[in-house]
């Protein structure tokens, strides 16, 4: 995380993160794209946007943050 509390990661890690969302959490590419567009406009963290849009549940949100914690970002 950076000084503003935003998650920052390398391009390679971001690609791995997107793969995790698609393969492990079964999110469609379209669902991820909707949240990514919103992230660009609101500057909000992608995991929270996915949850706010109802694309993931709280258990999946926990899985995402566990993945992020265990991955060198």
N, CA, C and O atoms as a CHARMM CRD file, in Angstrom:
* protein
*
  292
    1    1 UNK  N      0.83800  -1.18600   0.00000 PROA 1      0.00000
    2    1 UNK  CA     0.00000   0.00000   0.00000 PROA 1      0.00000
    3    1 UNK  C      0.87700   1.24100   0.00000 PROA 1      0.00000
    4    1 UNK  O      1.97000   1.25900   0.56500 PROA 1      0.00000
    5    2 UNK  N      0.37000   2.26300  -0.64300 PROA 2      0.00000
    6    2 UNK  CA     1.13000   3.50200  -0.62900 PROA 2      0.00000
    7    2 UNK  C      0.66200   4.39100   0.51600 PROA 2      0.00000
    8    2 UNK  O     -0.15900   3.97000   1.33100 PROA 2      0.00000
    9    3 UNK  N      1.17300   5.60900   0.58600 PROA 3      0.00000
   10    3 UNK  CA     0.87800   6.49100   1.71500 PROA 3      0.00000
   11    3 UNK  C     -0.58900   6.90600   1.77800 PROA 3      0.00000
   12    3 UNK  O     -1.05900   7.34100   2.83000 PROA 3      0.00000
   13    4 UNK  N     -1.32500   6.77800   0.66400 PROA 4      0.00000
   14    4 UNK  CA    -2.74800   7.12300   0.66900 PROA 4      0.00000
   15    4 UNK  C     -3.63500   5.90800   0.92100 PROA 4      0.00000
   16    4 UNK  O     -4.85700   5.99800   0.80200 PROA 4      0.00000
   17    5 UNK  N     -3.02800   4.77300   1.26900 PROA 5      0.00000
   18    5 UNK  CA    -3.78300   3.56300   1.55400 PROA 5      0.00000
   19    5 UNK  C     -4.20900   2.78900   0.31700 PROA 5      0.00000
   20    5 UNK  O     -4.98300   1.83700   0.41800 PROA 5      0.00000
   21    6 UNK  N     -3.71700   3.18100  -0.83800 PROA 6      0.00000
   22    6 UNK  CA    -4.05600   2.48500  -2.07900 PROA 6      0.00000
   23    6 UNK  C     -3.11300   1.30900  -2.29000 PROA 6      0.00000
   24    6 UNK  O     -1.93800   1.35700  -1.92500 PROA 6      0.00000
   25    7 UNK  N     -3.64400   0.27000  -2.87600 PROA 7      0.00000
   26    7 UNK  CA    -2.85600  -0.90900  -3.18700 PROA 7      0.00000
   27    7 UNK  C     -2.06800  -0.62500  -4.46200 PROA 7      0.00000
   28    7 UNK  O     -2.63500  -0.23900  -5.48400 PROA 7      0.00000
   29    8 UNK  N     -0.76800  -0.81900  -4.38500 PROA 8      0.00000
   30    8 UNK  CA     0.06000  -0.65900  -5.57600 PROA 8      0.00000
   31    8 UNK  C      0.75000  -1.98700  -5.85400 PROA 8      0.00000
   32    8 UNK  O      1.17000  -2.68700  -4.93300 PROA 8      0.00000
   33    9 UNK  N      0.86300  -2.32600  -7.14400 PROA 9      0.00000
   34    9 UNK  CA     1.52000  -3.57600  -7.50000 PROA 9      0.00000
   35    9 UNK  C      2.13100  -3.45400  -8.88500 PROA 9      0.00000
   36    9 UNK  O      1.73900  -2.60800  -9.68900 PROA 9      0.00000
   37   10 UNK  N      3.08900  -4.31200  -9.13900 PROA 10     0.00000
   38   10 UNK  CA     3.74200  -4.32000 -10.44600 PROA 10     0.00000
   39   10 UNK  C      2.75300  -4.80600 -11.50800 PROA 10     0.00000
   40   10 UNK  O      1.71700  -5.39200 -11.19300 PROA 10     0.00000
   41   11 UNK  N      3.09200  -4.55400 -12.74700 PROA 11     0.00000
   42   11 UNK  CA     2.24100  -4.98900 -13.86200 PROA 11     0.00000
   43   11 UNK  C      2.07800  -6.51500 -13.84900 PROA 11     0.00000
   44   11 UNK  O      0.98500  -7.02900 -14.09000 PROA 11     0.00000
   45   12 UNK  N      3.16700  -7.23000 -13.56900 PROA 12     0.00000
   46   12 UNK  CA     3.12000  -8.69200 -13.52500 PROA 12     0.00000
   47   12 UNK  C      2.20600  -9.17300 -12.40800 PROA 12     0.00000
   48   12 UNK  O      1.38700 -10.06800 -12.61800 PROA 12     0.00000
   49   13 UNK  N      2.34000  -8.58700 -11.22600 PROA 13     0.00000
   50   13 UNK  CA     1.49400  -8.97200 -10.09800 PROA 13     0.00000
   51   13 UNK  C      0.03800  -8.64300 -10.38700 PROA 13     0.00000
   52   13 UNK  O     -0.85100  -9.41100 -10.01900 PROA 13     0.00000
   53   14 UNK  N     -0.22100  -7.51000 -11.04200 PROA 14     0.00000
   54   14 UNK  CA    -1.59400  -7.13300 -11.38200 PROA 14     0.00000
   55   14 UNK  C     -2.20500  -8.15800 -12.33200 PROA 14     0.00000
   56   14 UNK  O     -3.37700  -8.51000 -12.19200 PROA 14     0.00000
   57   15 UNK  N     -1.42800  -8.63700 -13.28900 PROA 15     0.00000
   58   15 UNK  CA    -1.92100  -9.67100 -14.20200 PROA 15     0.00000
   59   15 UNK  C     -2.23300 -10.95300 -13.43700 PROA 15     0.00000
   60   15 UNK  O     -3.23400 -11.61400 -13.71200 PROA 15     0.00000
   61   16 UNK  N     -1.37300 -11.30600 -12.47100 PROA 16     0.00000
   62   16 UNK  CA    -1.62400 -12.48400 -11.63600 PROA 16     0.00000
   63   16 UNK  C     -2.88900 -12.28200 -10.80700 PROA 16     0.00000
   64   16 UNK  O     -3.66800 -13.21600 -10.61700 PROA 16     0.00000
   65   17 UNK  N     -3.08900 -11.06400 -10.31700 PROA 17     0.00000
   66   17 UNK  CA    -4.27800 -10.73700  -9.53200 PROA 17     0.00000
   67   17 UNK  C     -5.53900 -10.90100 -10.38600 PROA 17     0.00000
   68   17 UNK  O     -6.52100 -11.48900  -9.93300 PROA 17     0.00000
   69   18 UNK  N     -5.51400 -10.39200 -11.60000 PROA 18     0.00000
   70   18 UNK  CA    -6.66500 -10.53600 -12.49200 PROA 18     0.00000
   71   18 UNK  C     -6.93200 -12.00300 -12.80100 PROA 18     0.00000
   72   18 UNK  O     -8.08600 -12.42500 -12.87000 PROA 18     0.00000
   73   19 UNK  N     -5.86700 -12.78100 -12.98800 PROA 19     0.00000
   74   19 UNK  CA    -6.01400 -14.22300 -13.21900 PROA 19     0.00000
   75   19 UNK  C     -6.65200 -14.88700 -11.99300 PROA 19     0.00000
   76   19 UNK  O     -7.52500 -15.74300 -12.13500 PROA 19     0.00000
   77   20 UNK  N     -6.21700 -14.49500 -10.78800 PROA 20     0.00000
   78   20 UNK  CA    -6.80100 -15.01900  -9.55000 PROA 20     0.00000
   79   20 UNK  C     -8.30100 -14.71200  -9.50300 PROA 20     0.00000
   80   20 UNK  O     -9.10500 -15.59200  -9.19700 PROA 20     0.00000
   81   21 UNK  N     -8.67300 -13.47600  -9.80200 PROA 21     0.00000
   82   21 UNK  CA   -10.08800 -13.10000  -9.77500 PROA 21     0.00000
   83   21 UNK  C    -10.89800 -13.95300 -10.74600 PROA 21     0.00000
   84   21 UNK  O    -11.99800 -14.40200 -10.42400 PROA 21     0.00000
   85   22 UNK  N    -10.35300 -14.16800 -11.92200 PROA 22     0.00000
   86   22 UNK  CA   -11.07200 -14.92000 -12.95100 PROA 22     0.00000
   87   22 UNK  C    -11.09200 -16.41900 -12.65700 PROA 22     0.00000
   88   22 UNK  O    -12.14600 -17.05200 -12.72400 PROA 22     0.00000
   89   23 UNK  N     -9.94300 -16.98000 -12.33500 PROA 23     0.00000
   90   23 UNK  CA    -9.84400 -18.43400 -12.18800 PROA 23     0.00000
   91   23 UNK  C    -10.27500 -18.93900 -10.81600 PROA 23     0.00000
   92   23 UNK  O    -10.97400 -19.94800 -10.72300 PROA 23     0.00000
   93   24 UNK  N     -9.87300 -18.26100  -9.76400 PROA 24     0.00000
   94   24 UNK  CA   -10.17100 -18.74400  -8.40800 PROA 24     0.00000
   95   24 UNK  C    -11.54000 -18.28500  -7.90400 PROA 24     0.00000
   96   24 UNK  O    -12.22500 -19.02600  -7.19800 PROA 24     0.00000
   97   25 UNK  N    -11.93300 -17.07300  -8.26300 PROA 25     0.00000
   98   25 UNK  CA   -13.21600 -16.54800  -7.78800 PROA 25     0.00000
   99   25 UNK  C    -14.30000 -16.59800  -8.86200 PROA 25     0.00000
  100   25 UNK  O    -15.44300 -16.20900  -8.62200 PROA 25     0.00000
  101   26 UNK  N    -13.93200 -17.08000 -10.04200 PROA 26     0.00000
  102   26 UNK  CA   -14.87400 -17.25900 -11.15500 PROA 26     0.00000
  103   26 UNK  C    -15.57000 -15.97200 -11.58100 PROA 26     0.00000
  104   26 UNK  O    -16.73100 -15.99100 -11.99100 PROA 26     0.00000
  105   27 UNK  N    -14.85700 -14.85600 -11.48000 PROA 27     0.00000
  106   27 UNK  CA   -15.41500 -13.59800 -11.97000 PROA 27     0.00000
  107   27 UNK  C    -15.23500 -13.52900 -13.47900 PROA 27     0.00000
  108   27 UNK  O    -14.18800 -13.90300 -14.00800 PROA 27     0.00000
  109   28 UNK  N    -16.25200 -13.05300 -14.15700 PROA 28     0.00000
  110   28 UNK  CA   -16.14600 -12.92000 -15.61000 PROA 28     0.00000
  111   28 UNK  C    -15.23200 -11.74500 -15.95800 PROA 28     0.00000
  112   28 UNK  O    -15.01700 -10.83800 -15.15500 PROA 28     0.00000
  113   29 UNK  N    -14.71100 -11.79300 -17.16500 PROA 29     0.00000
  114   29 UNK  CA   -13.86900 -10.68600 -17.62700 PROA 29     0.00000
  115   29 UNK  C    -14.68400  -9.39000 -17.66700 PROA 29     0.00000
  116   29 UNK  O    -14.16100  -8.31300 -17.37900 PROA 29     0.00000
  117   30 UNK  N    -15.96900  -9.50100 -18.02600 PROA 30     0.00000
  118   30 UNK  CA   -16.82700  -8.31600 -18.07900 PROA 30     0.00000
  119   30 UNK  C    -17.02700  -7.70500 -16.69200 PROA 30     0.00000
  120   30 UNK  O    -17.00100  -6.48300 -16.54600 PROA 30     0.00000
  121   31 UNK  N    -17.22500  -8.53800 -15.68400 PROA 31     0.00000
  122   31 UNK  CA   -17.39600  -8.03500 -14.31500 PROA 31     0.00000
  123   31 UNK  C    -16.14500  -7.31200 -13.84000 PROA 31     0.00000
  124   31 UNK  O    -16.22600  -6.24500 -13.23000 PROA 31     0.00000
  125   32 UNK  N    -15.00800  -7.89200 -14.12000 PROA 32     0.00000
  126   32 UNK  CA   -13.74000  -7.27000 -13.73600 PROA 32     0.00000
  127   32 UNK  C    -13.57200  -5.94900 -14.47000 PROA 32     0.00000
  128   32 UNK  O    -13.11900  -4.96700 -13.88300 PROA 32     0.00000
  129   33 UNK  N    -13.93400  -5.91700 -15.75300 PROA 33     0.00000
  130   33 UNK  CA   -13.79200  -4.69700 -16.55400 PROA 33     0.00000
  131   33 UNK  C    -14.67000  -3.57200 -16.02500 PROA 33     0.00000
  132   33 UNK  O    -14.24900  -2.41600 -16.01100 PROA 33     0.00000
  133   34 UNK  N    -15.88700  -3.89500 -15.59000 PROA 34     0.00000
  134   34 UNK  CA   -16.78300  -2.87900 -15.02300 PROA 34     0.00000
  135   34 UNK  C    -16.13700  -2.24200 -13.79800 PROA 34     0.00000
  136   34 UNK  O    -16.12400  -1.01900 -13.66300 PROA 34     0.00000
  137   35 UNK  N    -15.60700  -3.06800 -12.91600 PROA 35     0.00000
  138   35 UNK  CA   -14.96800  -2.55200 -11.70100 PROA 35     0.00000
  139   35 UNK  C    -13.70300  -1.76500 -12.03800 PROA 35     0.00000
  140   35 UNK  O    -13.41200  -0.76000 -11.38900 PROA 35     0.00000
  141   36 UNK  N    -12.95300  -2.20700 -13.03700 PROA 36     0.00000
  142   36 UNK  CA   -11.73800  -1.48600 -13.42900 PROA 36     0.00000
  143   36 UNK  C    -12.07800  -0.09100 -13.95500 PROA 36     0.00000
  144   36 UNK  O    -11.38800   0.87800 -13.63600 PROA 36     0.00000
  145   37 UNK  N    -13.13600   0.01400 -14.75500 PROA 37     0.00000
  146   37 UNK  CA   -13.53800   1.33400 -15.26300 PROA 37     0.00000
  147   37 UNK  C    -13.93600   2.24500 -14.11400 PROA 37     0.00000
  148   37 UNK  O    -13.58000   3.42300 -14.09900 PROA 37     0.00000
  149   38 UNK  N    -14.66500   1.71100 -13.16200 PROA 38     0.00000
  150   38 UNK  CA   -15.06600   2.50400 -12.00300 PROA 38     0.00000
  151   38 UNK  C    -13.85800   2.90200 -11.17400 PROA 38     0.00000
  152   38 UNK  O    -13.79800   4.01100 -10.64300 PROA 38     0.00000
  153   39 UNK  N    -12.89000   1.98900 -11.06300 PROA 39     0.00000
  154   39 UNK  CA   -11.67000   2.26500 -10.29900 PROA 39     0.00000
  155   39 UNK  C    -10.93000   3.45800 -10.89400 PROA 39     0.00000
  156   39 UNK  O    -10.39800   4.28900 -10.15900 PROA 39     0.00000
  157   40 UNK  N    -10.89600   3.54600 -12.21500 PROA 40     0.00000
  158   40 UNK  CA   -10.21800   4.65900 -12.87800 PROA 40     0.00000
  159   40 UNK  C    -10.91500   5.98400 -12.58500 PROA 40     0.00000
  160   40 UNK  O    -10.25800   7.01800 -12.46200 PROA 40     0.00000
  161   41 UNK  N    -12.24000   5.95800 -12.47400 PROA 41     0.00000
  162   41 UNK  CA   -13.00500   7.17700 -12.22900 PROA 41     0.00000
  163   41 UNK  C    -13.00000   7.58100 -10.76200 PROA 41     0.00000
  164   41 UNK  O    -12.86800   8.76400 -10.44700 PROA 41     0.00000
  165   42 UNK  N    -13.14300   6.61500  -9.86400 PROA 42     0.00000
  166   42 UNK  CA   -13.29300   6.92400  -8.43900 PROA 42     0.00000
  167   42 UNK  C    -11.99800   6.82500  -7.65400 PROA 42     0.00000
  168   42 UNK  O    -11.90900   7.31000  -6.52600 PROA 42     0.00000
  169   43 UNK  N    -10.99100   6.19500  -8.25400 PROA 43     0.00000
  170   43 UNK  CA    -9.71700   5.94300  -7.58100 PROA 43     0.00000
  171   43 UNK  C     -9.88700   5.03000  -6.36800 PROA 43     0.00000
  172   43 UNK  O     -9.03800   5.02100  -5.47600 PROA 43     0.00000
  173   44 UNK  N    -10.97900   4.26200  -6.33000 PROA 44     0.00000
  174   44 UNK  CA   -11.20100   3.32500  -5.23900 PROA 44     0.00000
  175   44 UNK  C    -10.45800   2.02400  -5.47700 PROA 44     0.00000
  176   44 UNK  O    -10.11300   1.70900  -6.61500 PROA 44     0.00000
  177   45 UNK  N    -10.20400   1.25900  -4.41000 PROA 45     0.00000
  178   45 UNK  CA    -9.50900  -0.02500  -4.56800 PROA 45     0.00000
  179   45 UNK  C    -10.41700  -1.05300  -5.25500 PROA 45     0.00000
  180   45 UNK  O    -11.59700  -1.17100  -4.92400 PROA 45     0.00000
  181   46 UNK  N     -9.86400  -1.77700  -6.19200 PROA 46     0.00000
  182   46 UNK  CA   -10.62300  -2.74700  -6.97900 PROA 46     0.00000
  183   46 UNK  C    -11.37300  -3.76200  -6.11300 PROA 46     0.00000
  184   46 UNK  O    -12.54200  -4.02500  -6.39500 PROA 46     0.00000
  185   47 UNK  N    -10.76800  -4.34500  -5.07700 PROA 47     0.00000
  186   47 UNK  CA   -11.51700  -5.31600  -4.26900 PROA 47     0.00000
  187   47 UNK  C    -12.79200  -4.72600  -3.65700 PROA 47     0.00000
  188   47 UNK  O    -13.83400  -5.38200  -3.64600 PROA 47     0.00000
  189   48 UNK  N    -12.71400  -3.51400  -3.15800 PROA 48     0.00000
  190   48 UNK  CA   -13.89600  -2.89000  -2.55200 PROA 48     0.00000
  191   48 UNK  C    -14.95500  -2.57800  -3.60000 PROA 48     0.00000
  192   48 UNK  O    -16.14900  -2.71200  -3.33000 PROA 48     0.00000
  193   49 UNK  N    -14.53900  -2.16500  -4.78300 PROA 49     0.00000
  194   49 UNK  CA   -15.50100  -1.88700  -5.85300 PROA 49     0.00000
  195   49 UNK  C    -16.21500  -3.16200  -6.28300 PROA 49     0.00000
  196   49 UNK  O    -17.42000  -3.14600  -6.53200 PROA 49     0.00000
  197   50 UNK  N    -15.48000  -4.26000  -6.37100 PROA 50     0.00000
  198   50 UNK  CA   -16.11000  -5.53800  -6.71200 PROA 50     0.00000
  199   50 UNK  C    -17.18000  -5.89300  -5.68700 PROA 50     0.00000
  200   50 UNK  O    -18.25600  -6.36800  -6.04800 PROA 50     0.00000
  201   51 UNK  N    -16.88700  -5.66500  -4.41800 PROA 51     0.00000
  202   51 UNK  CA   -17.84500  -5.96300  -3.35200 PROA 51     0.00000
  203   51 UNK  C    -19.02600  -4.99200  -3.39000 PROA 51     0.00000
  204   51 UNK  O    -20.17500  -5.41700  -3.26600 PROA 51     0.00000
  205   52 UNK  N    -18.76100  -3.70600  -3.55700 PROA 52     0.00000
  206   52 UNK  CA   -19.83500  -2.70500  -3.58900 PROA 52     0.00000
  207   52 UNK  C    -20.80700  -2.95100  -4.73800 PROA 52     0.00000
  208   52 UNK  O    -22.00300  -2.69500  -4.60000 PROA 52     0.00000
  209   53 UNK  N    -20.31000  -3.44100  -5.86200 PROA 53     0.00000
  210   53 UNK  CA   -21.17200  -3.74100  -7.00700 PROA 53     0.00000
  211   53 UNK  C    -21.85600  -5.09800  -6.88000 PROA 53     0.00000
  212   53 UNK  O    -22.61700  -5.49300  -7.76300 PROA 53     0.00000
  213   54 UNK  N    -21.59400  -5.80800  -5.79600 PROA 54     0.00000
  214   54 UNK  CA   -22.22900  -7.10100  -5.58700 PROA 54     0.00000
  215   54 UNK  C    -21.64800  -8.21100  -6.44900 PROA 54     0.00000
  216   54 UNK  O    -22.27900  -9.24900  -6.65100 PROA 54     0.00000
  217   55 UNK  N    -20.44100  -7.98600  -6.95700 PROA 55     0.00000
  218   55 UNK  CA   -19.80400  -8.98100  -7.81700 PROA 55     0.00000
  219   55 UNK  C    -19.09000 -10.05900  -7.01300 PROA 55     0.00000
  220   55 UNK  O    -18.80800 -11.14000  -7.52900 PROA 55     0.00000
  221   56 UNK  N    -18.79800  -9.76400  -5.75400 PROA 56     0.00000
  222   56 UNK  CA   -18.20200 -10.73600  -4.83400 PROA 56     0.00000
  223   56 UNK  C    -18.89000 -10.60400  -3.48100 PROA 56     0.00000
  224   56 UNK  O    -19.48500  -9.56900  -3.17800 PROA 56     0.00000
  225   57 UNK  N    -18.80700 -11.65300  -2.67300 PROA 57     0.00000
  226   57 UNK  CA   -19.35800 -11.59500  -1.32100 PROA 57     0.00000
  227   57 UNK  C    -18.22900 -11.32500  -0.31700 PROA 57     0.00000
  228   57 UNK  O    -17.06300 -11.22100  -0.69800 PROA 57     0.00000
  229   58 UNK  N    -18.58000 -11.21400   0.94800 PROA 58     0.00000
  230   58 UNK  CA   -17.56700 -10.89600   1.96400 PROA 58     0.00000
  231   58 UNK  C    -16.49900 -11.97600   2.08100 PROA 58     0.00000
  232   58 UNK  O    -15.32800 -11.67000   2.30800 PROA 58     0.00000
  233   59 UNK  N    -16.89200 -13.23100   1.92800 PROA 59     0.00000
  234   59 UNK  CA   -15.91200 -14.31500   1.97500 PROA 59     0.00000
  235   59 UNK  C    -14.89700 -14.16000   0.84400 PROA 59     0.00000
  236   59 UNK  O    -13.69600 -14.32900   1.05400 PROA 59     0.00000
  237   60 UNK  N    -15.38000 -13.84200  -0.34300 PROA 60     0.00000
  238   60 UNK  CA   -14.48000 -13.64500  -1.47900 PROA 60     0.00000
  239   60 UNK  C    -13.60100 -12.41400  -1.27500 PROA 60     0.00000
  240   60 UNK  O    -12.43300 -12.40900  -1.66500 PROA 60     0.00000
  241   61 UNK  N    -14.16300 -11.37000  -0.66300 PROA 61     0.00000
  242   61 UNK  CA   -13.36800 -10.18100  -0.36300 PROA 61     0.00000
  243   61 UNK  C    -12.21800 -10.54800   0.57500 PROA 61     0.00000
  244   61 UNK  O    -11.09100 -10.08900   0.39000 PROA 61     0.00000
  245   62 UNK  N    -12.50800 -11.37400   1.57900 PROA 62     0.00000
  246   62 UNK  CA   -11.45200 -11.85900   2.47800 PROA 62     0.00000
  247   62 UNK  C    -10.40100 -12.65500   1.70700 PROA 62     0.00000
  248   62 UNK  O     -9.20400 -12.50900   1.95400 PROA 62     0.00000
  249   63 UNK  N    -10.84800 -13.49500   0.77400 PROA 63     0.00000
  250   63 UNK  CA    -9.90800 -14.27800  -0.03400 PROA 63     0.00000
  251   63 UNK  C     -8.99600 -13.36200  -0.84500 PROA 63     0.00000
  252   63 UNK  O     -7.80200 -13.62800  -0.98300 PROA 63     0.00000
  253   64 UNK  N     -9.55800 -12.29200  -1.37400 PROA 64     0.00000
  254   64 UNK  CA    -8.76200 -11.33900  -2.15800 PROA 64     0.00000
  255   64 UNK  C     -7.69900 -10.70100  -1.27900 PROA 64     0.00000
  256   64 UNK  O     -6.52700 -10.65000  -1.65300 PROA 64     0.00000
  257   65 UNK  N     -8.10600 -10.21400  -0.10700 PROA 65     0.00000
  258   65 UNK  CA    -7.12500  -9.55700   0.75700 PROA 65     0.00000
  259   65 UNK  C     -6.08900 -10.54800   1.28500 PROA 65     0.00000
  260   65 UNK  O     -4.93400 -10.17900   1.49300 PROA 65     0.00000
  261   66 UNK  N     -6.48800 -11.80000   1.50400 PROA 66     0.00000
  262   66 UNK  CA    -5.50400 -12.82700   1.87000 PROA 66     0.00000
  263   66 UNK  C     -4.50900 -13.03200   0.73600 PROA 66     0.00000
  264   66 UNK  O     -3.30500 -13.12900   0.97300 PROA 66     0.00000
  265   67 UNK  N     -5.01000 -13.09800  -0.49700 PROA 67     0.00000
  266   67 UNK  CA    -4.12400 -13.26300  -1.65600 PROA 67     0.00000
  267   67 UNK  C     -3.16100 -12.09000  -1.75500 PROA 67     0.00000
  268   67 UNK  O     -1.96200 -12.27800  -1.96000 PROA 67     0.00000
  269   68 UNK  N     -3.68700 -10.88100  -1.60800 PROA 68     0.00000
  270   68 UNK  CA    -2.83700  -9.69100  -1.69300 PROA 68     0.00000
  271   68 UNK  C     -1.78400  -9.67700  -0.58900 PROA 68     0.00000
  272   68 UNK  O     -0.63500  -9.29900  -0.82000 PROA 68     0.00000
  273   69 UNK  N     -2.18400 -10.09100   0.61100 PROA 69     0.00000
  274   69 UNK  CA    -1.25200 -10.11500   1.74000 PROA 69     0.00000
  275   69 UNK  C     -0.13100 -11.12700   1.51400 PROA 69     0.00000
  276   69 UNK  O      1.01600 -10.89000   1.89300 PROA 69     0.00000
  277   70 UNK  N     -0.47200 -12.24900   0.89600 PROA 70     0.00000
  278   70 UNK  CA     0.50500 -13.31700   0.68900 PROA 70     0.00000
  279   70 UNK  C      1.29200 -13.18500  -0.60700 PROA 70     0.00000
  280   70 UNK  O      2.16200 -14.00600  -0.90000 PROA 70     0.00000
  281   71 UNK  N      0.98800 -12.16100  -1.37300 PROA 71     0.00000
  282   71 UNK  CA     1.67300 -11.91400  -2.63900 PROA 71     0.00000
  283   71 UNK  C      2.52200 -10.66900  -2.48800 PROA 71     0.00000
  284   71 UNK  O      2.08600  -9.67900  -1.90000 PROA 71     0.00000
  285   72 UNK  N      3.69200 -10.71500  -2.99900 PROA 72     0.00000
  286   72 UNK  CA     4.57600  -9.55100  -2.93400 PROA 72     0.00000
  287   72 UNK  C      4.04200  -8.47700  -3.86500 PROA 72     0.00000
  288   72 UNK  O      4.20700  -8.56600  -5.08200 PROA 72     0.00000
  289   73 UNK  N      3.39200  -7.44300  -3.28900 PROA 73     0.00000
  290   73 UNK  CA     2.84200  -6.34000  -4.09200 PROA 73     0.00000
  291   73 UNK  C      3.65300  -5.09700  -3.96000 PROA 73     0.00000
  292   73 UNK  O      3.32600  -4.07900  -4.57100 PROA 73     0.00000
